[in-house]
Amino acid sequence: MNLRGCGTALVTPFRHDGAVDEAALRELVAWQVESGIDFLVPCGTTGETPTLSRKEWMRVVELTVEVAAGRVPIVAGATSNCTREAIEKARVLSDRAGVDAILTASPYYNKPTQEGQFQHFRAIAQAVKKPLILYNVPGRTGANIEPVTLARLAHIRNIIGVKEASGNLTQIVEVFNAVPASFQVFSGDDAVTLPVISLGGAGIISVVSNEIPHEMAEMTRAALNNDWETARRLHRKYLPLMQANFLESNPIPVKAALAMMGKIREVYRLPLVRMKEDTRAKLEKSLIAAGLEVKAAEPPPPRRPRPAAAAASATAVQALAAEPAPQVEGAVAPGTDGNAAEPAPAAAEMSVEAVVDAPATVAESNSSSVAEDQAETAAAPIAVADEVPAAAPSTSEMQAAPAAQAAPAAATEPLRFFLYESWHAGPHKLVLHRSTCGACRNGTGHPSGSDEAHSRWHGPYTTVQEARETSRSLNNILIRSECKCVGKSSS
């Protein structure tokens, strides 16, 4: 099977009640095909497949096959960290007419050895007749398919290619040296599509093509046809949008973008939730800059009242208990599925630095609401002191108090800067922080969503200019940004 070009890793649209939105999926698939996409990939990571039931998974594949109607190949996802289950899912797809190939990723969470991954993929390949494309995304699975292992797997008859999303360009180069020329290597990151094709790659399995299928297919074909001038021009134009699709965990930004374009409703299944307002604004700006029409946003479901607010009025609580709301079978309570709007930050919902710098009287007056916010939203790990009755200070403690109060001023450290590099989502990203930032903590912090196995700190640097120069000099970095804390020091 000679699969080439740009394939879209399709999102799975949901209705507000949480069910698969079949009408939106049909329209999305039809638009993709009519826009000239080369192939479609339903039920991959972008399709929120881990949250789909077996029946829903098969229904999404069937709808994609039905609407595509043979006009483009279908590469359906079938992944599990249990080899037996992965084989069962692959067999179902192998028996389904209209599915041309199967995409299967490394077992996640188990962290198998290279030999374990080889045996896993070989067992799946031996159980089915249809072609397999392997998916290497160590940032999500915790297991990297090394080039040597891939070379062994490439000799199995129906393992025909790999989607390479390691984010490691050196490894991707080694893959091309290790596998036969007929083995198809697809980029798994939109931003490195052209480098992969220049090495002999077959194309891209894309996220951003959900939003710009025609443009990504045109760019990929231009590169495959050695029209590098056209390919580079399109790449430069759409690179900011490619990067914006990873401002938060995929597929949160791409579903938000499609909702802004009026293609789907912005509904996720937990543990995914709606984008934060600051990253949403950046995404919208990138869409507009790419020439896409952004429509009026659909209002999100209302957020459930917090326990503290419900308890504010005993009369209201009693009334609610006496007249419970009618239950609708199959309905999803608003605010329980990750789709509620991000609440406007109250005084207690400050940034890490704001809480640290706040006077003690403010912290004490808001201790209750801070605790409630942390319990509900799992915010950054800031310890909030319990309200324990204080013991009367002893004479020695009272005498030591002035010295203790003066200690922070004497122990104040000079402002420094650090660079945080992470690659758990694939592409290497670099964020500039100042040392006092709550996410940095002098290069010892763990930013939200961090993974110690796929991140590291660089620094310290004495000036912001030094940190920026170092950032520009580091290789393999695809996305560079600065924390908002840096503006406080450089303004």
Secondary structure, DSSP 8 states (H G I E B T S, - for coil): ----EEEEE----B-TTSSB-HHHHHHHHHHHHHTT-SEEE-SSGGGTGGGS-HHHHHHHHHHHHHHHTTSS-BEEE---SSHHHHHHHHHHHHTSTT--EEEEE--SSS---HHHHHHHHHHHHHH-SS-EEEEE-HHHHS----HHHHHHHTTSTTEEEEEE-S--HHHHHHHHHHS-TTSEEEESSGGGHHHHHHTT--EEEESGGGT-HHHHHHHHHHHHTT-HHHHHHHHHHHHHHHHHTTSSSTTHHHHHHHHHTTSS-----TT-----HHHHHHHHHHHHHTT---------------HHHHTT-HHHHHHHHHS-----TT---TTSSS-S------TTS--HHHHHHS-HHHHHHTHHHHHHHHHHH--S--------------HHHHHHHHHHHHHHHHH-----EEEEEE-TTSS-EEEEEETTSTTTTTTT---TT--GGGEEEEEEESSHHHHHHHHHH-TT--EEEE-HHHHHHH-
